[in-house]
Amino acid sequence: MLLIAIIAVAQYAAAQVDYSQFVNPLIGSEGPIPGYAFGGGDIFVGGAVPFGVVKVGIDTYEDNITLSTLNGGYTPMGKVTALSMMHESGTGGYPKYGIIPQMPLTTIASPVNLLDNQTYSQSRVGNDTARVGYFKTQFQNGVIAELSAARHSGIMQYSFPAGEKHVLVDVSHYLPSQSGGYSDQIYIGGEIHLQTGGIYTGYGAYGGGWNEGAPFTVYFCGDFDTPPDQARTFRGRNTDPNPRYHTFSDGPVPQAILGNTSEYAGPLNDRLGALFTWTNSSLSQISSRVGISFISTDKACNFKNTEIPSYDLIATVSAAVQEWNQDVFSKVQVATGSSVNQTNLALLYSSLYFMHLMPSDRTGENPLWESTEPYFDDFYTLWDIFRNTVSLYHLLQPSYYEGMIRSLIDIWRYEGFMPDGRSGNYNGLVQGGSNADNVLADAYVKGLRGGINWTAGYEAMKKDAEVQPYNTYSFDDPSASVKEGRGALYDWIPLGYISVDKSTRAVSRTVEYALNDFALSQVAKGEAPEDVQKYLNRSAQWQNIWAHNLTSLNFTGFLAPRFADGTFNLTGYNPALCGGCEWKAISYEATPFEYSFVVPHDAESLIQFMGGPTAFESRLDYIMQPNTSQQNLGANGAGITTIMNIGNEPDFATPYLYNYLNKQWKSVQTSRSLANQYFHDANYGVPGNSDAGALNSWLIWQMLGIYPVVTQTVYLISSPWFEDLNMTINGNSTLRIMATTSGSQNSTSTTSASSFGQENFYVQSVKINGASWNKNWFDHEDIMVNGGTIEFDLGSSPVVWETGDVPPSPGHLVL
């Protein structure tokens, strides 16, 4: 009881520290081209709480369509078209959401057309202000907009210059793909009703977007602190060329018809909204609260009134900051004084922030079926976050994480498949394998149980492994389903690999299906022992596309495309290229050269297949060298010239593979170099899409000095960035990671906190729970269940300190 009390006191004390001050919400808002989001993190910037349904922020439009990247709504120089309630963060491809908006206007006179946001969009002046739970910007027309958010609701505060004051609510607003396309979002219809005092309610229905989603409906309820002097609804013909929906596509944008108190879109899915006007010349500031729900306007109003009980913007900001500090930031504690490296503080707490923006906890807000299970949406995508983000959830957010897994299983129970991606209450898209399998396995082997029905969980995994999903005939890939499941089981089961003549992404999907089946073998050990060997055998099928005699860049042995008849297709084949590296290519977002390292369950076989430890090390060294890349990955590899692309998820674990050679110092050197080169406390601060915080999670593990091996209980040891770090794990246990430099003959006995780790980052020795440790890895049970300590002795020179066994290859099997 005394220990529990001490922990509680420590947690209370930590919660009093405002860690949010170290968060830079603009990291990743820009790419390598100043002023543009292209090639950057595609992040959301605005008001949000951890895993919140609402993410209030601006929606923008960029004049340069070639470089247009609107996925999070925010762009550095884009013109503002609205402030809306829902956004994704860090995602590529076609935009999703940007719905349930408001827009402050200072005139509605011509050329303003309420049905055309290009006629009233606003450039910004000065610098935007972004803090945890708060965003502020100023428009060219003089309006200052400030905002914050709660879990299902948001608050906007507008400071108007002298003159007209209007707030436009355009129910048909959404984030577009500026160049158009088959997966552009669409507005389907809605309603809006005005009530006394400026209260407005209604719903909007939308579809499409990146995941080719089915229609979904969002109900809203909004009000103002000062009732408007005039409130009118409007309606107009829809001229957006939406496929499979009624539009007046060959006509110009019409003018809005104003004047009613209610509007219904009707069968022609007319555009609609409302215009609120204030004529009091002494009034300069107007505040508005908006709640949303996937169930009803009554719930939306209740969220608005209970979550944001007043129009005090600062109170909402303070509540958001308190929630972030208590539920997220205080779980990773380091010294924060002026002597500490402030850049490292910003990178640590900003990364924690971005990895908690998604998925969205919509428990109690599932409109599709009645269930007592938790419900999460905006897994965008598991392909991105299974590699290391979920392992952080396991430690930092066990309750949320249990809810996510229960939700994945419940989606299978009612819809037939677990998602690989999901948004707008709809599964899609599947970029590779059925990676919910990896998520479940990672949690299972590490002992997460709680309220999870693992019998059902294994059934859901087995469905992925055995049942071919129906073909979605997507433009991305018309050969098989991209909605859910494993679209190439017609190859995988009879052939033992994905064939290049019958299937797309043959190389990358072969590798990913192998890991998916290894995941099944791990869960089967407890849930269906009779299946273990079957799926373990299938997990080795990546070897069926290994061309042992293929030579490239003086290295021999690579993954290579293979025909369904068993012959390899090596004519003109270069494993350092992958065409467009997209849906119809031989591999996805990484070259076969890179994927040849991505078999985490059997590094032992990989080393053998590449010619042994020396040849394996040489190849690892080569892909880290600048100017070796032959593949142009566009926004997914902007500014990266190495074959190893830290901006894409398949390569996340590759820098740590030196541990499997007992040359841990090279893992430290390589991963630290990548972190220092590509991650910065700056707008261009991440090397590509942050992908729901996946890149940020990679950096957190780097700063902790450990790295998880997915679907296993193994953590690889690297080198920490802080002298003393306390991490709350599993709800009430503490992992303490400490580092000194006194043991190195090449180091001074004392190091200033601000310069710690800049020179003395090579591991000299390690202790775990006070005992000397001779392996460059440890097991989850060693320290991640009940907590404990890791002590590093660091120095400025490389040392081969590990004498124990290399990390295990639990899937080792040579076909």
C-alpha positions, -999 to +999 in steps of 0.1 A: +000+000+000+029+023+008+043+018-027+009+026-043+007+058-022+042+069-032+033+063-069+001+082-065+019+112-049+045+111-077+019+110-104+000+139-087+032+160-086+039+152-123+004+163-132+011+197-118+039+203-144+026+219-175+044+197-200+022+211-228+044+242-229+071+220-246+047+209-274+051+225-308+019+216-327+033+229-359+060+203-363+053+186-396+031+213-409+055+221-437+076+201-462+110+208-478+095+236-500+090+266-477+054+276-473+039+243-486+027+212-467+038+189-496+063+164-484+057+173-448+038+157-420+003+165-433-006+171-397-037+185-381-032+218-364-059+230-340-079+221-309-082+185-297-080+162-267-064+128-267-081+104-291-109+130-294-137+128-319-136+165-326-105+181-340-113+218-346-091+235-371-089+256-403-095+242-438-074+257-465-071+259-503-037+262-521-033+282-553-006+258-565-026+227-572+005+207-581+018+210-545-016+209-529-017+188-497-048+195-476-051+163-456-050+178-422-069+209-433-039+232-423-014+244-448+012+271-441+001+296-468-032+282-480-063+304-480-089+296-453-122+284-465-137+274-431-131+263-395-144+228-393-150+202-366-134+170-379-100+162-393-075+135-397-038+140-389-007+130-408-023+111-436-015+110-473-037+103-503-071+119-508-084+141-479-110+130-455-134+152-434-132+189-430-169+189-422-194+207-399-179+242-406-182+279-398-167+308-416-166+344-403-173+370-431-171+408-431-192+411-463-216+390-483-217+415-512-206+405-547-184+388-557-190+367-526-211+337-534-221+316-503-220+285-525-185+291-537-158+293-509-133+305-534-152+339-535-147+344-497-116+324-488-091+344-468-054+347-468-038+349-434-016+377-421+011+375-394+020+342-378-004+316-366-004+307-329-007+270-321-005+255-286-020+224-271-057+228-272-055+263-288-051+279-322-053+315-334-050+331-368-058+364-384-075+368-418-067+394-444-102+409-438-092+416-402-111+388-384-091+371-357-102+335-352-094+315-320-105+280-312-103+251-288-120+217-284-134+191-261-141+154-269-172+159-290-174+196-293-155+228-301-155+265-294-147+293-319-141+329-309-142+356-336-129+392-331-143+413-359-130+447-372-155+475-375-182+469-400-203+439-410-203+407-390-215+374-404-209+337-396-216+313-425-224+276-418-221+256-451-233+221-444-220+210-478-184+220-470-157+194-470-119+191-477-116+185-515-089+170-536-080+201-555-072+183-587-103+161-584-103+123-588-121+091-581-117+092-543-126+129-538-150+134-510-186+141-518-215+159-500-246+138-502-272+158-484-284+172-450-307+194-431-304+226-410-329+241-387-328+275-369-342+280-334-347+310-312-316+327-299-293+316-327-293+279-320-290+258-351-292+220-355-291+195-383-270+169-400-247+165-430-240+133-450-208+127-467-189+099-485-158+090-505-123+103-495-091+083-491-107+051-480-134+052-507-159+053-478-196+047-478-219+076-467-219+086-431-240+111-412-228+137-386-254+156-365-246+190-352-258+215-327-244+251-325-251+283-308-236+318-301-229+338-270-248+367-285-279+359-305-277+371-341-298+399-353-307+380-384-305+343-391-314+328-425-310+294-440-299+291-477-301+265-504-286+261-539-281+236-567-252+213-562-227+217-591-199+195-578-195+166-603-200+139-577-202+104-592-233+084-586-252+113-571-274+140-585-256+172-595-262+200-619-227+193-632-227+213-664-238+246-650-221+274-632-221+278-595-256+293-587-263+319-561-276+308-527-313+313-520-317+329-486-347+334-463-360+303-445-356+288-410-352+252-422-337+235-453-337+199-465-314+188-492-340+165-508-334+139-536-312+163-556-288+166-526-289+204-528-263+224-509-275+241-478-265+261-448-272+292-428-260+327-425-260+345-392-256+383-391-250+409-363-257+445-369-247+460-335-218+482-342-205+481-307-202+443-308-168+431-318-164+396-304-186+366-311-182+331-296-198+299-308-200+264-294-207+234-317-213+198-307-214+168-330-227+133-328-231+103-350-264+094-333-286+125-330-289+163-327-300+158-291-267+141-283-248+168-302-265+195-281-258+176-249-221+173-258-220+210-265-236+220-232-219+196-209-183+195-224-182+233-229-206+247-204-197+284-210-183+306-238-151+310-219-125+300-245-097+300-220-116+276-197-119+251-226-082+255-234-073+249-198-095+218-196-078+204-227-043+212-214-052+195-181-064+164-199-033+162-221-010+167-191-028+141-169-035+114-195-005+117-218+024+140-210+029+132-173+033+096-181+068+104-195+087+125-171+121+141-176+138+171-161+125+203-176+147+230-162+166+256-183+197+235-183+180+207-202+182+205-240+150+224-249+149+209-285+148+174-271+120+184-247+100+198-276+106+167-297+096+143-269+064+160-258+054+170-294+058+134-305+036+122-276+010+148-287+009+137-323+007+100-315-024+106-294-045+125-320-058+093-336-076+070-337-109+086-325-126+072-294-162+071-305-174+047-278-212+053-274-212+069-309-215+039-331-245+045-354-242+011-372-250-015-345-259-018-309-230-031-288-216-028-253-181-029-267-159+002-271-159+018-306-129+034-323-127+049-358-100+067-378-075+039-378-057+056-406-040+032-408-029+001-389-004-005-417+013+026-404+009+022-366+014-015-361+051-013-363+058+007-331+029+030-322+007+003-307+036-009-286+036+025-270-002+024-265+003-009-247+026+007-222+013+042-219-025+038-226-035+002-216-071+011-211-074+029-244-055+002-261-077-025-248-106-005-261-091-003-295-086-040-298-120-048-285-133-024-311-114-041-339-129-074-329-164-059-327-160-045-362-152-081-374-182-094-354-207-071-372-190-063-405-171-095-413-135-083-412-113-063-390-101-031-407-066-024-418-077+012-422-110+027-412-125+062-413-160+075-415-173+042-400-160+023-431-132-001-436-105+007-461-079+009-475-057-022-473-022-012-483-006-046-477-016-073-454-043-077-427-024-058-401-050-058-374-036-094-370-002-079-360-018-055-336-037-083-318-007-105-317+016-078-303-009-072-275-015-110-269+021-121-265+027-092-241-002-103-219-029-078-225-062-095-215-087-073-196-121-075-213-108-087-246-125-119-259-094-136-273-114-165-286-133-141-309-100-122-316-084-153-330-115-161-350-112-127-366-075-132-373-083-166-389-109-150-411-082-127-425-059-157-431-084-180-448-113-161-464-108-141-497-127-108-494-149-097-523-134-076-550-140-039-546-129-031-581-112+000-569-095+023-593-064+019-570-063-018-576-092-035-596-076-070-591-089-076-556-104-060-524-087-030-510-114-026-484-105-053-459-089-087-455-061-101-477-070-095-513-044-120-527-053-151-508-061-167-542-023-167-546-010-169-511-028-202-501-022-224-532+011-209-544+027-199-511+036-164-524+019-135-543+025-138-580+035-108-601+013-118-631-019-123-612-016-097-583-004-063-575+022-054-549+035-089-552+068-084-533+056-063-505+024-083-499+043-116-498+064-102-470+035-087-451+013-118-454+042-138-439+043-115-409+005-117-406+006-155-405+034-154-379+010-132-358-016-160-361+009-186-350+017-165-318-019-162-308-027-197-317-002-209-291-028-200-265-061-201-284-057-229-310-025-249-305-034-272-334-029-242-358+005-231-346+026-251-370+004-244-400+008-206-396+044-208-386+051-227-419+031-201-438+051-173-421+082-186-439+066-183-474+084-150-480+113-173-489+094-185-519+102-152-537+138-150-526+161-151-557+192-165-541+214-159-572+202-124-581+229-098-578+225-061-575+250-034-565+275-063-557+250-079-532+235-113-539+201-125-528+169-104-530+132-106-529+120-107-566+088-110-586+077-145-594+052-157-619+023-180-610+040-208-629+069-207-605+095-190-626+110-157-616+106-125-636+141-111-635+143-096-670+153-060-664+145-063-628+162-039-604+154-044-567+163-008-560+132+004-580+095-002-575+079+018-603+054+041-587+057+022-554+019+024-551-011+002-555-003-014-589+034-016-584+055-046-574+059-032-539+043-005-518+060+027-504+094+009-504+116-009-529+122-047-529+158-037-518+142-023-486+116-050-481+144-076-482+152-065-447+116-065-434+112-100-419+112-092-382+102-127-371+132-144-388+162-122-390+183-154-387+172-166-421+177-132-436+213-130-425+219-165-439+202-156-472+223-125-476+255-144-473+262-144-436+269-117-409+297-099-428+277-096-460+245-086-441+264-059-423+279-046-455+245-044-471+230-026-441+259-001-443+253+005-480+216+014-477+224+040-451+248+059-474+237+092-490+230+093-528+224+055-531+186+058-537+175+052-573+138+055-566+119+088-567+092+085-540+079+120-544+062+133-512+069+100-494+107+105-498+112+142-502+148+151-493+159+115-486+188+102-508+195+069-490+179+036-500+168+033-464+139+057-461+130+066-426+100+085-439+082+053-448+071+027-423+086-005-438+121+008-429+114+017-393+132-013-377+160-016-403+185+007-385+183-016-355+191-048-373+228-044-363+217-057-329+212-091-346+250-091-353+259-081-318+271-048-331+247-026-312+269+004-315+261+006-352+223+005-345+229+034-321+250+053-346+227+048-375+194+054-358+207+085-339+220+099-371+186+095-388+169+111-359+192+141-358+191+145-396+153+143-402+135+152-370+135+188-359+116+213-337+106+231-368+077+233-392+096+209-415+103+186-387+094+151-399+106+133-430+072+127-446+036+121-435+035+116-397+009+089-405-013+092-374+018+097-353+038+067-366+069+087-374+066+105-340+063+072-323+096+060-339+113+091-325+099+084-290+114+049-290+146+064-302+147+089-273+138+061-248+168+041-260+148+010-268+129-003-298+101-030-299+101-059-323+065-062-336+045-093-327+072-103-302+080-097-266+115-084-276+128-049-272+161-040-288+185-018-267+198+014-283+208+046-264+187+071-245+185+108-250+178+118-214+198+113-182+168+103-162+134+094-175+104+080-156+077+064-176+044+053-162+035+019-177+006-005-174-014+021-155+005+022-122+041+009-127+072+029-133+100+022-158+130+043-150+157+048-177+189+064-165+222+072-182+256+083-170+289+090-188+312+084-159+322+050-170+338+059-203+375+067-203+368+089-233+342+110-214+343+135-187+328+125-154+302+152-156+281+163-186+258+193-187+222+184-192+218+205-223+246+187-241+239+153-228+239+126-255+253+148-282+288+132-280+286+105-254+259+083-268+276+049-274+267+023-249+295+010-227+275-012-204+239-018-193+222-028-161+186-040-158+170-039-124+205-034-110+220-064-125+247-063-153+232-071-186+251-087-215+225-089-242+215-060-265+178-069-260+154-078-232+120-094-229+087-077-220+085-098-188+119-085-177+108-049-170+076-039-189+051-057-167+059-045-132+083-018-141+120-015-131+152+002-141+175+004-171+209+020-164+231+029-193+268+038-191+275+059-222+307+071-238+320+088-269+336+057-286+319+026-300+323-005-278+311-041-285+297-045-250+272-073-256+285-109-251+252-127-248+229-142-274+216-121-303+179-112-303+157-143-311+142-152-344+110-170-332+098-176-367+131-192-379+122-218-404+140-226-437+116-240-463 
